[in-house]
Amino acid sequence: MHTTAELIGAAAALLGLGILTLVSLRSISRR
C-alpha cells in the first residue's frame, strides 16, 4: 500500500537526483 505522500516523496527524490546528475554533468563538461 503506497500512500500519496510516499509517492510524492519518491517522485521528488528521483527529480532531485536527476537535477543533481544534470548539474554535475554540465559542470564536468564546462571543465
N, CA, C and O atoms as CSV, one atom per row, in Angstrom:
chain,resi,resn,atom,element,x,y,z
A,1,MET,N,N,0.843,-1.211,0.000
A,1,MET,CA,C,0.000,0.000,0.000
A,1,MET,C,C,0.874,1.256,0.000
A,1,MET,O,O,1.586,1.534,0.965
A,2,HIS,N,N,0.808,1.988,-1.073
A,2,HIS,CA,C,1.598,3.226,-1.141
A,2,HIS,C,C,0.677,4.424,-0.913
A,2,HIS,O,O,-0.373,4.550,-1.543
A,3,THR,N,N,1.089,5.287,-0.012
A,3,THR,CA,C,0.278,6.481,0.244
A,3,THR,C,C,0.682,7.595,-0.709
A,3,THR,O,O,1.757,7.547,-1.307
A,4,THR,N,N,-0.178,8.598,-0.851
A,4,THR,CA,C,0.138,9.711,-1.758
A,4,THR,C,C,1.431,10.401,-1.337
A,4,THR,O,O,2.239,10.785,-2.183
A,5,ALA,N,N,1.625,10.557,-0.037
A,5,ALA,CA,C,2.832,11.230,0.467
A,5,ALA,C,C,4.077,10.449,0.054
A,5,ALA,O,O,5.079,11.041,-0.345
A,6,GLU,N,N,4.014,9.111,0.151
A,6,GLU,CA,C,5.174,8.295,-0.220
A,6,GLU,C,C,5.477,8.425,-1.706
A,6,GLU,O,O,6.635,8.536,-2.107
A,7,LEU,N,N,4.414,8.409,-2.524
A,7,LEU,CA,C,4.611,8.535,-3.974
A,7,LEU,C,C,5.227,9.890,-4.306
A,7,LEU,O,O,6.139,9.980,-5.127
A,8,ILE,N,N,4.724,10.943,-3.663
A,8,ILE,CA,C,5.247,12.292,-3.910
A,8,ILE,C,C,6.704,12.371,-3.465
A,8,ILE,O,O,7.536,12.968,-4.148
A,9,GLY,N,N,7.006,11.769,-2.323
A,9,GLY,CA,C,8.384,11.782,-1.809
A,9,GLY,C,C,9.322,11.064,-2.767
A,9,GLY,O,O,10.426,11.536,-3.038
A,10,ALA,N,N,8.875,9.914,-3.279
A,10,ALA,CA,C,9.704,9.146,-4.209
A,10,ALA,C,C,9.931,9.951,-5.487
A,10,ALA,O,O,11.051,10.003,-5.995
A,11,ALA,N,N,8.881,10.576,-6.005
A,11,ALA,CA,C,8.995,11.370,-7.230
A,11,ALA,C,C,9.946,12.544,-7.003
A,11,ALA,O,O,10.776,12.849,-7.859
A,12,ALA,N,N,9.824,13.198,-5.849
A,12,ALA,CA,C,10.687,14.342,-5.537
A,12,ALA,C,C,12.136,13.884,-5.453
A,12,ALA,O,O,13.035,14.582,-5.922
A,13,ALA,N,N,12.371,12.714,-4.858
A,13,ALA,CA,C,13.737,12.191,-4.721
A,13,ALA,C,C,14.323,11.911,-6.102
A,13,ALA,O,O,15.473,12.256,-6.374
A,14,LEU,N,N,13.524,11.280,-6.981
A,14,LEU,CA,C,14.007,10.967,-8.329
A,14,LEU,C,C,14.317,12.255,-9.092
A,14,LEU,O,O,15.338,12.345,-9.774
A,15,LEU,N,N,13.438,13.246,-8.976
A,15,LEU,CA,C,13.658,14.523,-9.667
A,15,LEU,C,C,14.920,15.191,-9.132
A,15,LEU,O,O,15.714,15.739,-9.896
A,16,GLY,N,N,15.096,15.139,-7.816
A,16,GLY,CA,C,16.282,15.749,-7.200
A,16,GLY,C,C,17.550,15.088,-7.713
A,16,GLY,O,O,18.517,15.768,-8.054
A,17,LEU,N,N,17.546,13.758,-7.767
A,17,LEU,CA,C,18.728,13.034,-8.250
A,17,LEU,C,C,18.986,13.388,-9.710
A,17,LEU,O,O,20.134,13.581,-10.112
A,18,GLY,N,N,17.930,13.475,-10.498
A,18,GLY,CA,C,18.080,13.807,-11.916
A,18,GLY,C,C,18.698,15.187,-12.094
A,18,GLY,O,O,19.586,15.375,-12.926
A,19,ILE,N,N,18.225,16.148,-11.310
A,19,ILE,CA,C,18.756,17.514,-11.395
A,19,ILE,C,C,20.225,17.534,-10.982
A,19,ILE,O,O,21.048,18.188,-11.622
A,20,LEU,N,N,20.550,16.807,-9.898
A,20,LEU,CA,C,21.942,16.773,-9.428
A,20,LEU,C,C,22.842,16.172,-10.499
A,20,LEU,O,O,23.949,16.662,-10.725
A,21,THR,N,N,22.378,15.116,-11.161
A,21,THR,CA,C,23.187,14.480,-12.200
A,21,THR,C,C,23.388,15.437,-13.380
A,21,THR,O,O,24.487,15.530,-13.926
A,22,LEU,N,N,22.332,16.141,-13.769
A,22,LEU,CA,C,22.438,17.088,-14.889
A,22,LEU,C,C,23.421,18.207,-14.550
A,22,LEU,O,O,24.255,18.577,-15.377
A,23,VAL,N,N,23.322,18.739,-13.341
A,23,VAL,CA,C,24.226,19.822,-12.917
A,23,VAL,C,C,25.664,19.326,-12.883
A,23,VAL,O,O,26.575,20.027,-13.325
A,24,SER,N,N,25.874,18.114,-12.359
A,24,SER,CA,C,27.234,17.561,-12.271
A,24,SER,C,C,27.802,17.348,-13.673
A,24,SER,O,O,28.964,17.663,-13.929
A,25,LEU,N,N,26.983,16.814,-14.576
A,25,LEU,CA,C,27.452,16.574,-15.943
A,25,LEU,C,C,27.798,17.902,-16.622
A,25,LEU,O,O,28.802,18.001,-17.326
A,26,ARG,N,N,26.966,18.913,-16.406
A,26,ARG,CA,C,27.222,20.224,-17.026
A,26,ARG,C,C,28.499,20.830,-16.468
A,26,ARG,O,O,29.293,21.403,-17.214
A,27,SER,N,N,28.705,20.707,-15.143
A,27,SER,CA,C,29.899,21.275,-14.512
A,27,SER,C,C,31.144,20.574,-15.041
A,27,SER,O,O,32.167,21.215,-15.280
A,28,ILE,N,N,31.057,19.246,-15.227
A,28,ILE,CA,C,32.205,18.489,-15.736
A,28,ILE,C,C,32.471,18.865,-17.195
A,28,ILE,O,O,33.625,19.005,-17.601
A,29,SER,N,N,31.405,19.028,-17.981
A,29,SER,CA,C,31.567,19.363,-19.397
A,29,SER,C,C,32.187,20.755,-19.535
A,29,SER,O,O,32.950,21.007,-20.468
A,30,ARG,N,N,31.857,21.661,-18.603
A,30,ARG,CA,C,32.417,23.016,-18.655
A,30,ARG,C,C,33.932,22.961,-18.478
A,30,ARG,O,O,34.667,23.730,-19.098
A,31,ARG,N,N,34.395,22.038,-17.619
A,31,ARG,CA,C,35.833,21.902,-17.400
A,31,ARG,C,C,36.487,21.397,-18.688
A,31,ARG,O,O,37.703,21.209,-18.730
